[in-house]
Amino acid sequence: MTDTPEQNAIIKRLPIIVIGTVAVLGAYFLRDYLTFDALAENRESLIEFRDANYLLTVLVFIAIYTVAVAFSLPGALILTLTGGFLFSTFPGFLFNVTGATIGATAIFLAARWGFGEKLGAKLEGSDGIVKKIKDGIDENQWSMLFLIRLVPAVPFFLANLIPAFLEVPLRRFVISTFVGIIPGSLVYTSVGAGLGEVFAAGETPNLGIIFEPHILFPIIGLCVLAVLPIIIKTVRGKKGL
């Protein structure tokens, strides 16, 4: 007995439906666990476990980070701080970036499998301004992918979903994700690496550090570099160069 088109559509969308359901449940049930206070209360136990089982701690940490990102669970920032707290800035930021990239790839594949191909085909077959926008993104995918990763204002889950709907190749998505989130990850991992002193002083970390001039301006510079190829291509097109 063959599956009907409706059944096939449901099967294809099942992964993204599961992700959405878990995201909603996680936001409700885990909101009190993945917090700065929870990290502060359990810091000594975490350090003891890390010292006794370093490799296992690394693997479990990356797995937890992957699941948190894949299911859009709350606490990704706290996990990034935890990576710095447990493993220092280096190699902590590598573990953070690895977990985030794997999780982002999972939700990207789920979204593309469930909706991306159909939506991409509709955009490709459209006319007028919609088609022009899609063609413009297709011509500048690398720049756009890096840009949405570098700009702090773009929510991480949106940066995972948008490429899935625009038929971005998997390899390009993975590379741009891994490289594009390194600057922000470095900043917050370094904050996490200094949490020992913060805990000792009974204070809270400055999570707005990424918006301070000495951090924000270099990231803006990277954004400008990312968008520069688009500007050059646009200028050349207008001048007929």
SULZI-V535726 format. One line per field, one symbol per residue. ss: DSSP state (2 for helix, 1 for strand, 0 for the rest). psi: psi as a letter, one per 30 degrees, with the letter a starting at -180 (. if undefined). burial: 1 if it has 9 or more other C-alpha atoms within 8 Angstrom, else 0. A space follows every 10 residues. Layout:
ss->???
psi->???
burial->???
//
This chain:
ss->0000222222 2222222222 2222222220 0000022222 2022222222 2202222222 2222222222 0000022222 2222222022 2222222222 2222222222 2222222222 2222000022 2222222220 2222222222 0000022222 2222200002 2222222222 0222222222 2220222222 2000000022 2022222222 2222222222 2222222220 0
psi->klkleeeeee eefeefeeee eeeeeeeefg ffeileeeee egeeeeeeee efieeeeeee eeeeeeeeee ghllgeeeee eeeeeeglek gefeeeeeee eeeeeeeeee eeeefeeeee eeeegllbee eeeeeeeefh eeeeeeefee jffjkeeefe eeeefghkke eeeeeeeeef feeeeeefee eefgfeeeee fhakljfgff gkefeeeeee eeeeeefeee eeeeeeeefg .
burial->0000000110 0111110011 0110011001 1001100110 0000011011 0001001100 1111111111 1111110111 1111111110 0110111111 1111111111 1111111011 0010000001 1101001001 1011111111 1001001011 1011111100 0111011101 1111111111 1111100110 0000000001 0000110011 0110011011 0000010000 0
//
